[in-house]
Amino acid sequence: MTIRIAVAGAGLIGKDHLARIDADADFTLASIVDPAAAARELADRYGVPLYPDLDAMFAAGAPDALIIATPNQLHEVQATQAIEAGLPILLEKPATDTIEAGERLQARADELGARILVGHHRTHGAIMRMARDVVTSGRLGDLVAISGTALYYKPDDYFPAAPWRTQPGGGPVRINIIHEVHNFRLLCGDIARVEAVTSNRTRGFAVEDTAAIIFTFASGVLGTFVISDAAGSPRSWEQTAGEMPAFDPHPDQDCYHLAGTFGSLSVPTMQLFSYAQPDDRSWWKPFSAVERLEVPLVDPLVEQLKHFGAVVRREAEPLVTLRDGLQNVKVVEAILESAERGRPVEIS
């Protein structure tokens, strides 16, 4: 069946969803929900109704499903409204703006048996699928450590365009690191503890521009991550993975490195170093296998949309559940708390 999807929120990510729905014959764009005047041009372009809010949309007739790509503080209220109307939803990350809001939404979703897919789109890309396959296959042995970076330079006009980005809540920890948290959890399991330090030395804003984090995973794996929006570097997912064409590509660079007892994997170049003989490993000896795994380039937002369609049709369970999304929010909040208090923070 063709699924009629409405999109709430016509900002940057909302526009990405609109384009992919329009390009896929399995979906029909039902309407756009956004009170901003600029949304009128989009509605006219796609030839669909424009509603100022969900109440107006429901009054005109409900679609088959809803994508929520509105500001974070609206997620709980709008998602609750949608699932109470019986709609499956794709809820953009972060799932909610606070842990308390996420827990309220989770309780209501459990009560209603709601179908919610949280929009951590990298999950659906070929790079993360292959990296997870390598880890679960045992080719790396027992995981020991993971390291990662998200180092990039946000242009100076990024900040006056939205002045809230210079204030607490607007730094790279709150805005960007939830992507990395989810990827790390996909590869290494749940995070039990974090310890973080932040700095605003480079930009001098009231919020951090750089953070360094130590992760302790429930499995015992240890991890590190450095993130900065003031660093002239290509070592970020956006610049190395090639999944988002708006970013300058550097396919020869990596942003993650996974190390296990039998070998290691760099992501996203997918360079795999391994020992063939578990009882004959040494830093004095060469690796018995050094290879570069071939990964097809796919659009993770397209793959996510296809998966959402399967969720709507009840052919699949969400790959990223609301509980996953809420756990990612808890980790981000713990990072900020650790940096503020100067001590490690345990995560439930």
N, C-alpha and C positions, 0 to 999 in steps of 0.2 A: 504494500500500500504506500501511497505518497503521504508523507507526514507533513502536516501544516505546523510550522514553527513560528512563534512570535519571538522577537528579540527586544528585551528591555535594556535600554542603554545604547546610545549611538555614538559612543566615544571611540577611542582607538581600537580596543579589542572588539567592541560591538561591530564596528565596520568590517573587521576581519571575518567575524561570523556571518555578517550579511552577504559578503562576497562569496563565501564558500557555500552557503545555502543556495544562493542564486545559481551557482554553477553545477549543482548536483541534482539530477533528475529525480532522485528518490525523495527530495524535499521540496516544499513550497513555502516561500516566505509569506506568512499570514498577515503580519502587521509589525510595526515598530512602536515601542512605548518609550517616549522621552519628552519631557516638557520643554526642552530647549528649542528655540526657533530654528537653529541650524539643522535639526532633524527633519524639518519639512522638505528640504532639498533631497535628502536620502529617500524619504517616503515617495516623493514624486519620481525619483529615478527608478525605484524598484516597482512603482505602481501599486503600492499597498497603503492601507489606512495608517494614519498616525494618531496615537492616543497619548494624552498627557500623563496617564497613570494606569495602573492595572485595573482599578475600578471601572474606568471607562472602557477598557478592552473587554473585560468580562461582561459588561452591560451590552456590548455589541455582539457577543458570542465568543466562547472560548476556543482557542486553537487546540491542536493535539499535544503540544509540548511548548516549553518556554525556556529560552536562554536568558539568564540574568547576568548582565554585564554592566551593572550600575555601580555607583560609588559604594565602597565597602560598608559604610554605616547603614545602607539601605538593605543589605542582603538578608538579614534575619526577617524583617517585616515582610519583604516581598516574597521571599522563599516560603514563609509560613502561609501567606495568602495564596500562593500558587498551589502548594501541596494540599491545602484545605479544600481547594477547588478540584482536586484530583489530578493535577497536571504533573507529569514527569518533568524534571528540570535539570538543566545543565547550569550549575552555579559556579560562576567564575571565582578563582582564588584571589585573596584568601576567602575561605568559606564565609567567615563572619569577621567583624572588626574587633571582637573581644571573645575571650574564652567563655564568659557567661552567656553571651548571645549564642554562641555555638552549642553550648549545652542545652539551652532552651529549645533551639531548633532541632537538635538531635532527639530530645524527648518527644517533641511533637511528631517528628518524622517516624520514630519507632511506633508511636501510638496509631498513626495512620497507615503504616506500611508503605511510606512514600518511596518513590524512585528518584534518587538524587545522584547525579554524577558531578563531582567537583572538577573544575576545569584546569587541572594540572596537565597541560597538553603534551609536555615532553614525554610523559608516560607512554604515549601512543606512537612515538617516533621510532624509527628502525634502530637508531643508535642505542637508546635505553633498552630496547628489547634485546638487542644482541649482547649488551654489557651484562644484563641480568642473566641471560642464558649462559654466558661464560662463567659467571659466579656460581650459578646453581649446578652447572655441569661438574664442578669439582676440579676443573683444569688449573685453578690457582691454588688448590689445596684449601687449608683453613685460612680464612681472611685474617690478616694481622692489622692492616692499617689502610686508611684512605686519606688522600689529601686533595684539596681543591682550591681554585681561585676564581674570582669574578672581578677582574681588574679591567676597568674601562674609564674613559673620560667623557662624562656627560657635558655637553656644550654649555657655555656660560648662559645662553639665553633660555636654557631649560628651567632655570630657577625663577627669573622674573615673570615667566609665562604662567607660573603657578607658585606664588610666594609661600604657600604652606610647605613647600618642599625644603625651605630653609629653616623650618621650625621642628621641634620634637615631633616624631611621627613621620617626618618627611625624608629621612635618610635612607641609605641603601639597605640597612637591616630591615626596616619596616616595609620598604617598597619592593626590594628585589630578592632578599635571601630566601624567601619561602620556596622559590623554585628549587634552590640548591638543597634545602632541607628535605624536600620531597624526594629528589633524586638520591640523596644519601640514604634515606630510609628505604627506598626501593632496592638499593644495592647491598646495604649492610644491616637492615632491620631497624627496630625501634631504637630511639636515642634515649638514654637513661639520665644523662647529666651533661650540662654544658658549662663552660667557663669562657668568658669573653672580656676583651678590652676594646675600647673604641677611642677614636681621636677625631677632632675637628680642626686639627692644626692647619691643614692645607687650604681649605676654603674659608674657615673662620666663621661658619654659620653656627646657629644655636643647636644644631643637630650634627651627628657624626658624618664624616665623609669616608671613613675607613674603619674596619673592624677586623679583629683576629679572634678566632674561636677554636676551642678544643672541644671535641665531641667524645663522649664515652657511650658506646652502644651497649644495649642490654646483652649482646652476645660476647662482650669483652673486646671487640674491635675498637681501636682508637682512631680518631680522625682530626684533621685540622682544616681550617678554611680561612682564607683571607679575601675580604671583599672591599673594594674602593670604587667610588664614582669620580675620583680625582687622579687616576693613574693612567698614564699613556702606555697602555699595554693591550695586546690582542688576546690575552689569556682569559677569555670569558666564554661561556656556553654560546652566547649569541654570535660571537665572532669566529668561533672555531667549528661549530656544528654545521653551519650552512643551512639550517632549517628555515631561517627567516631572512629573505633576500634584502631587506632594508639595511642590514648591517654589513660592514666591510668584512669580507670573508678571509679567514686565515686557516685553511684546511691542514696546514702543516704543523699547527700548534695544538696543544692539549690544555684542558682545564681541570681534568680529574686524573688521579693515578691510584689504582687499586693494587695492593701488594698482599700476596698470600704465601703460604709455606712452600708452594711448588712453583710459583711464578708471579707475574704481574701483568696488568693491563692498563694502557693509557687510553683515555677517552677524550675526544672522539676520533683520534687517528686510528684507534683500535690496534695498536702495536702490542703484541702478546709475546712475552718472554717466559719460557717455561723450561723446567728440568724434567727430562723423561724418566730418570731414575730417582725415586724418592729417597733412596738410601745413599745417594752419591751427589749431594749438593754442597757447593762451596763457592765463596766469592773468589776463590782462586781458579775456578774452572769455568769454561764457557757454557752458556745456556745451550741446551741440546736443540732447542727450537726457538727461532725468532721469526715471527710472521706478522703480516698486516692483514687483518680480517677485512673482507670487502663488505661494505654496508650500503644498501640501496638508499638513495636520497628520496625521502618521502616528506610530504607536508603533514606534520603532526596534527594540525588543526583539521585537516581533511579527514585523517584517520580517526580523530576524536569524534567528529561529527558522525561518521559511519557507525562508530561504537554507540554513540548516543541513540542513533536510530534503532540499533538492536535492543538497547535498554527500553526504549519507548514501546517497541513491539513485544517486549517480554521474552526476547530471545537470548538475552545475556544479563548478567548482574554487573553493576558499575565497577569498572576497574579501579576507580578512585572514589571511595565511598565518602559520605559525610564524616564518618569517624576518622578516616585518613586526613581529610581536610582540617578537621578540628585538632588532630594531633600535631599537624604542621604549625597551626596557630600557637599551640602550647609551647612548641620548641622556640618559635620566634619570640614569644613573650619572655621565655626563660633566658634567652640571649640578652635581651634588653635589661632584664632584672639583674643578671650577672654582671653586666658592664656597669650598671648603676651602683650596685652594692659592693663590687670588688671581690666577689667570692663565687664558687661554683653553685649551681642551682640544679636540684634534682627535678626530674620530670615524671609526673604520674603516668 
